[in-house]
Amino acid sequence: MVGRWVAFAAVVVALGGCAVSVPGKAVPVGSVAPASTVTAPPSVVVVQPPVTVPAPAPAPSKSLTQCQQFAAEGYSFGYAYNAWVRAGYPVGWDADRDGLPCEQSYGEQN
């Protein structure tokens, strides 16, 4: 029986230094561990991979003629011809003055 009392006394002495917080009760200042001894768990930082954004297509250069712009943008010769008619048959679109515009951009069409 004495062995049990010795073991019980050792536990009481060992636990005597632990502070237990009880709501509504004042805790002595010396019984709380200082904040510097408390370690925070490591943080986890998630880094997203960079996003690849394609560069926009360059706008047609202002130094291109109207016919060159039509050809560069993929319009057909028929579209260019109709645009030439709607624009009032500008002389600058028909370099060889044969009545067919944009032949330098689309080739001979006759």
Contacts in CASP RR format, 6 or more apart in sequence:
PFRMAT RR
TARGET T0000
AUTHOR 0000-0000-0000
METHOD contacts of the structure
MODEL  1
MVGRWVAFAAVVVALGGCAVSVPGKAVPVGSVAPASTVTAPPSVVVVQPP
VTVPAPAPAPSKSLTQCQQFAAEGYSFGYAYNAWVRAGYPVGWDADRDGL
PCEQSYGEQN
17 31 0 8 1.000
19 27 0 8 1.000
19 31 0 8 1.000
19 32 0 8 1.000
19 33 0 8 1.000
21 27 0 8 1.000
60 69 0 8 1.000
60 72 0 8 1.000
60 73 0 8 1.000
64 72 0 8 1.000
65 92 0 8 1.000
65 93 0 8 1.000
65 105 0 8 1.000
66 83 0 8 1.000
66 87 0 8 1.000
66 90 0 8 1.000
66 93 0 8 1.000
67 80 0 8 1.000
67 93 0 8 1.000
67 101 0 8 1.000
67 102 0 8 1.000
67 104 0 8 1.000
67 105 0 8 1.000
67 106 0 8 1.000
68 105 0 8 1.000
70 79 0 8 1.000
70 80 0 8 1.000
70 83 0 8 1.000
70 102 0 8 1.000
70 105 0 8 1.000
71 80 0 8 1.000
71 102 0 8 1.000
71 105 0 8 1.000
71 106 0 8 1.000
77 102 0 8 1.000
77 106 0 8 1.000
77 109 0 8 1.000
80 101 0 8 1.000
80 102 0 8 1.000
80 105 0 8 1.000
80 106 0 8 1.000
81 100 0 8 1.000
81 101 0 8 1.000
81 102 0 8 1.000
81 109 0 8 1.000
84 90 0 8 1.000
84 93 0 8 1.000
84 94 0 8 1.000
84 101 0 8 1.000
84 102 0 8 1.000
87 93 0 8 1.000
90 101 0 8 1.000
91 97 0 8 1.000
93 101 0 8 1.000
93 102 0 8 1.000
94 100 0 8 1.000
94 101 0 8 1.000
94 103 0 8 1.000
95 103 0 8 1.000
95 104 0 8 1.000
96 103 0 8 1.000
98 110 0 8 1.000
100 108 0 8 1.000
100 109 0 8 1.000
100 110 0 8 1.000
103 109 0 8 1.000
END
